[in-house]
Structures are given as C-alpha cells and as structure tokens.
Amino acid sequence: MIAYLKWKIIELNFNSITILTDGWVWYDVWINELTYSKLWLESETGIYIYHHITENYQSLFWFIEPEEKKVFSELIKISWVWWKVAMQILSLWIERLLFAIKWEDNKTIEWIKWIGKKMAEKIILELKDKDFWIVFTDRDTIKKANSIAPDLHTSIKSTLTNMWYNPRDIDRILWDLPDWMWSAGEIIPYVIRELS
C-alpha cells in the first residue's frame, strides 16, 4: 500500500495532479481546492498519500499534513460521506474543520458543498471524540481565520478566475480577509484591488 511519495508535478488540475516519482513511475493523485492553491508545476517535495482500495478500483489522495490524511480516513468511514465529499470537507482548512467539530459548530460544516444540516450533525457526532493532534492556540484567531463560508469562497474564486485572475493568488487573499468582510459585494472589489 502506498503511504508516501517523493515526486515532481508534471500536470496540475483543479482536483487532481499527475506526478513523476524518482523511480520514473507516473501516478494520478486526487487533491482538494486548498491543496491546489498551494501547488505549482515542476515543484518537487514529498507527499502524504492515502491509498484507497476497493474491489473495483484504486485511488490515491494527496494531503499536506499527516493529520489531514487521518481525518480523511475517518470521514470516509461515515455513511454517505464518499471520497469526493470528504475532499470537499477538507478544503475548509484542517484546523478550522477540527475547531468546528470540537466546538460543535454545525453552521461552519453545513456551508460546505454537498453537506446539509443532518450530515453536519452526523460528522460532528462521529468525529468529536476522535483523537486528532491539533493544537488550538487561540480560539478567537481560529474562528476569524478563513471566516467566509466555503460556498461563498468557491463562488468568489470562480467569478475571479473567469476574469483571468490566478486561482492561487485569489486563495491567498481570501484566506486573509479583514474581519469585517462578509459579503461578495465587499470581498470581490477588495480582492481585485489587492491583485492589481
């Protein structure tokens, strides 16, 4: 079973990458939106891999931190949370996700694509007693970080990408918005000014 690879990115897409290992083996690996914003072609590093094996297929999933891999493996054990949903959930940012689970913040998880109120409650119930190693240094700081809803983030990113702005630059600014910004009408002009 594959658990770790050292690689070079030779193809980069929104939800997947193609990598070339030191042994000249090519792999297609699934990624999430947050991971995509931190990658670039021809970059080289080691990656944490979750090797998902079923009777019909095998898939590889890429994670920045080992804790993301651990959370992913727990998420796909929950009924109705298949791998694509789990990857979307992990686009939230691992520390903010675990903070929401720890403090039973249903709203944060509800806003994720494909997740509703009942599923958010189920995810919190299933994961709140799991032992994930994340140090929450400051509750208010974490709560403010990445404070816009994931669906709003995705919508704004899509709008600006269609205007030919770089997706990674958009994400960089969206992760660090001023605390008072909540609406698309405020955020989009702000991001455009920052990108200019």
DRENDO-1510 file (C-alpha; in Angstrom, 1 decimal, always signed):
<recs>
REC; n; res; u; v; w
REC; 1; MET; +0.0; +0.0; +0.0 .
REC; 2; ILE; +1.4; +3.4; -0.9 .
REC; 3; ALA; +1.7; +5.8; +2.0 .
REC; 4; TYR; +4.3; +8.4; +0.9 .
REC; 5; LEU; +5.8; +9.5; -2.3 .
REC; 6; LYS; +8.6; +11.9; -3.4 .
REC; 7; TRP; +7.6; +13.4; -6.7 .
REC; 8; LYS; +7.6; +16.1; -9.3 .
REC; 9; ILE; +4.3; +17.6; -10.6 .
REC; 10; ILE; +4.0; +17.2; -14.4 .
REC; 11; GLU; +0.3; +18.0; -14.7 .
REC; 12; LEU; -1.8; +20.2; -12.4 .
REC; 13; ASN; -5.6; +20.4; -12.5 .
REC; 14; PHE; -8.2; +21.8; -10.1 .
REC; 15; ASN; -9.0; +18.4; -8.4 .
REC; 16; SER; -6.0; +16.2; -9.4 .
REC; 17; ILE; -2.3; +16.1; -10.2 .
REC; 18; THR; -0.1; +13.8; -12.2 .
REC; 19; ILE; +3.2; +13.2; -10.6 .
REC; 20; LEU; +6.5; +11.6; -11.7 .
REC; 21; THR; +8.4; +9.8; -8.9 .
REC; 22; ASP; +12.2; +9.4; -8.6 .
REC; 23; GLY; +11.7; +5.9; -9.9 .
REC; 24; TRP; +10.1; +7.2; -13.1 .
REC; 25; VAL; +6.6; +6.0; -12.2 .
REC; 26; TRP; +3.7; +8.2; -13.0 .
REC; 27; TYR; +0.7; +8.5; -10.7 .
REC; 28; ASP; -2.6; +10.4; -10.8 .
REC; 29; VAL; -3.5; +11.8; -7.4 .
REC; 30; TRP; -6.7; +13.5; -6.2 .
REC; 31; ILE; -6.3; +16.8; -4.4 .
REC; 32; ASN; -8.8; +19.3; -2.9 .
REC; 33; GLU; -9.2; +23.1; -3.6 .
REC; 34; LEU; -7.0; +24.2; -0.7 .
REC; 35; THR; -4.2; +21.9; -1.8 .
REC; 36; TYR; -4.5; +23.1; -5.4 .
REC; 37; SER; -4.0; +26.7; -4.3 .
REC; 38; LYS; -0.5; +25.8; -2.8 .
REC; 39; LEU; +0.9; +23.8; -5.8 .
REC; 40; TRP; +2.7; +24.7; -9.0 .
REC; 41; LEU; +4.1; +22.8; -11.9 .
REC; 42; GLU; +7.5; +21.3; -11.7 .
REC; 43; SER; +7.6; +21.7; -7.9 .
REC; 44; GLU; +9.2; +18.8; -6.0 .
REC; 45; THR; +8.5; +17.6; -2.5 .
REC; 46; GLY; +7.3; +14.6; -0.5 .
REC; 47; ILE; +3.6; +14.0; -0.1 .
REC; 48; TYR; +1.4; +12.1; +2.3 .
REC; 49; ILE; -0.8; +9.6; +0.4 .
REC; 50; TYR; -4.0; +7.8; +1.3 .
REC; 51; HIS; -4.2; +4.7; -0.9 .
REC; 52; HIS; -7.9; +3.9; -1.2 .
REC; 53; ILE; -8.5; +0.3; -2.4 .
REC; 54; THR; -11.9; -1.2; -3.3 .
REC; 55; GLU; -13.0; -4.3; -5.3 .
REC; 56; ASN; -13.4; -2.2; -8.4 .
REC; 57; TYR; -10.6; +0.4; -8.3 .
REC; 58; GLN; -7.7; +2.1; -6.6 .
REC; 59; SER; -7.2; +5.8; -6.0 .
REC; 60; LEU; -4.5; +8.0; -4.4 .
REC; 61; PHE; -5.3; +11.1; -2.4 .
REC; 62; TRP; -2.7; +13.8; -1.6 .
REC; 63; PHE; -2.5; +15.7; +1.8 .
REC; 64; ILE; -0.3; +18.5; +3.0 .
REC; 65; GLU; -0.3; +17.3; +6.6 .
REC; 66; PRO; -0.4; +13.8; +8.1 .
REC; 67; GLU; -3.4; +14.9; +10.2 .
REC; 68; GLU; -5.4; +15.6; +7.0 .
REC; 69; LYS; -4.8; +12.1; +5.9 .
REC; 70; LYS; -6.1; +10.8; +9.3 .
REC; 71; VAL; -9.2; +13.0; +9.2 .
REC; 72; PHE; -9.9; +11.8; +5.6 .
REC; 73; SER; -9.7; +8.2; +6.6 .
REC; 74; GLU; -12.2; +8.8; +9.4 .
REC; 75; LEU; -14.6; +10.8; +7.2 .
REC; 76; ILE; -15.0; +8.1; +4.5 .
REC; 77; LYS; -16.0; +5.7; +7.2 .
REC; 78; ILE; -19.1; +7.7; +7.8 .
REC; 79; SER; -22.1; +6.5; +5.8 .
REC; 80; TRP; -23.0; +8.8; +2.8 .
REC; 81; VAL; -19.6; +10.5; +3.0 .
REC; 82; TRP; -17.8; +9.2; +0.0 .
REC; 83; TRP; -14.3; +10.3; -1.0 .
REC; 84; LYS; -15.3; +13.3; -3.1 .
REC; 85; VAL; -17.4; +14.7; -0.3 .
REC; 86; ALA; -14.5; +14.1; +2.2 .
REC; 87; MET; -12.1; +16.0; -0.1 .
REC; 88; GLN; -14.5; +18.9; -0.3 .
REC; 89; ILE; -14.8; +19.0; +3.5 .
REC; 90; LEU; -11.0; +19.1; +3.8 .
REC; 91; SER; -11.0; +22.2; +1.6 .
REC; 92; LEU; -12.2; +24.0; +4.7 .
REC; 93; TRP; -8.7; +24.1; +6.2 .
REC; 94; ILE; -7.9; +21.3; +8.7 .
REC; 95; GLU; -7.5; +23.5; +11.8 .
REC; 96; ARG; -10.8; +25.3; +11.2 .
REC; 97; LEU; -12.6; +22.0; +10.5 .
REC; 98; LEU; -11.4; +20.4; +13.7 .
REC; 99; PHE; -12.2; +23.5; +15.6 .
REC; 100; ALA; -15.8; +23.4; +14.3 .
REC; 101; ILE; -16.1; +19.7; +15.3 .
REC; 102; LYS; -14.6; +20.3; +18.7 .
REC; 103; TRP; -17.0; +23.2; +19.5 .
REC; 104; GLU; -19.9; +21.6; +17.6 .
REC; 105; ASP; -20.2; +24.4; +15.2 .
REC; 106; ASN; -22.8; +23.0; +12.8 .
REC; 107; LYS; -23.1; +26.1; +10.6 .
REC; 108; THR; -19.4; +26.1; +9.5 .
REC; 109; ILE; -19.7; +22.5; +8.3 .
REC; 110; GLU; -23.3; +22.9; +6.8 .
REC; 111; TRP; -22.0; +25.5; +4.4 .
REC; 112; ILE; -19.7; +23.0; +2.7 .
REC; 113; LYS; -20.8; +21.8; -0.7 .
REC; 114; TRP; -22.9; +18.6; -0.6 .
REC; 115; ILE; -23.3; +18.9; +3.2 .
REC; 116; GLY; -26.6; +19.8; +4.9 .
REC; 117; LYS; -27.7; +20.2; +8.5 .
REC; 118; LYS; -28.2; +16.5; +9.2 .
REC; 119; MET; -24.9; +15.5; +7.6 .
REC; 120; ALA; -23.1; +18.2; +9.5 .
REC; 121; GLU; -24.6; +16.9; +12.8 .
REC; 122; LYS; -23.6; +13.3; +11.9 .
REC; 123; ILE; -20.0; +14.3; +11.1 .
REC; 124; ILE; -19.6; +16.2; +14.4 .
REC; 125; LEU; -21.2; +13.2; +16.3 .
REC; 126; GLU; -18.9; +10.7; +14.6 .
REC; 127; LEU; -15.6; +12.7; +14.9 .
REC; 128; LYS; -15.9; +14.8; +18.1 .
REC; 129; ASP; -14.4; +12.1; +20.3 .
REC; 130; LYS; -11.6; +11.1; +17.9 .
REC; 131; ASP; -8.0; +11.8; +18.8 .
REC; 132; PHE; -6.7; +14.3; +16.3 .
REC; 133; TRP; -3.5; +16.0; +17.1 .
REC; 134; ILE; -4.1; +19.7; +16.5 .
REC; 135; VAL; -3.1; +22.4; +19.0 .
REC; 136; PHE; -5.7; +25.2; +19.1 .
REC; 137; THR; -3.6; +28.2; +20.2 .
REC; 138; ASP; -6.3; +30.8; +20.2 .
REC; 139; ARG; -10.0; +30.2; +19.8 .
REC; 140; ASP; -10.8; +33.7; +18.5 .
REC; 141; THR; -8.0; +33.7; +16.0 .
REC; 142; ILE; -9.1; +30.3; +14.6 .
REC; 143; LYS; -12.7; +31.4; +14.5 .
REC; 144; LYS; -11.8; +34.5; +12.5 .
REC; 145; ALA; -9.4; +32.7; +10.1 .
REC; 146; ASN; -10.9; +31.9; +6.7 .
REC; 147; SER; -14.2; +33.4; +8.1 .
REC; 148; ILE; -16.3; +33.4; +4.9 .
REC; 149; ALA; -18.5; +30.4; +4.1 .
REC; 150; PRO; -16.9; +27.7; +1.8 .
REC; 151; ASP; -19.6; +28.1; -0.8 .
REC; 152; LEU; -19.1; +31.9; -0.9 .
REC; 153; HIS; -15.3; +31.3; -1.2 .
REC; 154; THR; -15.9; +29.0; -4.1 .
REC; 155; SER; -18.3; +31.3; -5.8 .
REC; 156; ILE; -16.0; +34.3; -5.5 .
REC; 157; LYS; -13.0; +32.3; -6.6 .
REC; 158; SER; -14.9; +31.0; -9.7 .
REC; 159; THR; -16.0; +34.6; -10.6 .
REC; 160; LEU; -12.5; +36.0; -10.4 .
REC; 161; THR; -10.9; +33.0; -12.1 .
REC; 162; ASN; -13.3; +33.7; -15.0 .
REC; 163; MET; -11.9; +37.2; -15.1 .
REC; 164; TRP; -8.5; +35.6; -15.7 .
REC; 165; TYR; -7.1; +36.2; -12.2 .
REC; 166; ASN; -4.7; +33.5; -10.9 .
REC; 167; PRO; -6.6; +31.0; -8.6 .
REC; 168; ARG; -3.6; +30.7; -6.2 .
REC; 169; ASP; -3.4; +34.4; -5.7 .
REC; 170; ILE; -7.2; +34.6; -5.2 .
REC; 171; ASP; -7.0; +32.0; -2.4 .
REC; 172; ARG; -4.0; +33.7; -0.8 .
REC; 173; ILE; -6.1; +36.9; -0.4 .
REC; 174; LEU; -9.3; +35.1; +0.6 .
REC; 175; TRP; -7.6; +33.2; +3.4 .
REC; 176; ASP; -6.6; +36.5; +5.0 .
REC; 177; LEU; -9.6; +38.9; +4.6 .
REC; 178; PRO; -10.2; +41.7; +7.1 .
REC; 179; ASP; -12.6; +40.5; +9.8 .
REC; 180; TRP; -15.4; +42.9; +8.8 .
REC; 181; MET; -15.8; +41.5; +5.3 .
REC; 182; TRP; -18.7; +39.0; +4.8 .
REC; 183; SER; -20.4; +39.7; +1.5 .
REC; 184; ALA; -19.4; +39.1; -2.1 .
REC; 185; GLY; -20.1; +42.8; -2.8 .
REC; 186; GLU; -17.4; +43.8; -0.4 .
REC; 187; ILE; -15.0; +41.0; -1.0 .
REC; 188; ILE; -14.7; +40.9; -4.8 .
REC; 189; PRO; -13.7; +44.6; -5.2 .
REC; 190; TYR; -11.2; +44.2; -2.3 .
REC; 191; VAL; -9.6; +41.1; -3.9 .
REC; 192; ILE; -9.4; +42.8; -7.3 .
REC; 193; ARG; -7.6; +45.8; -5.7 .
REC; 194; GLU; -5.2; +43.5; -3.9 .
REC; 195; LEU; -4.5; +41.7; -7.2 .
REC; 196; SER; -3.9; +44.9; -9.2 .
</recs>
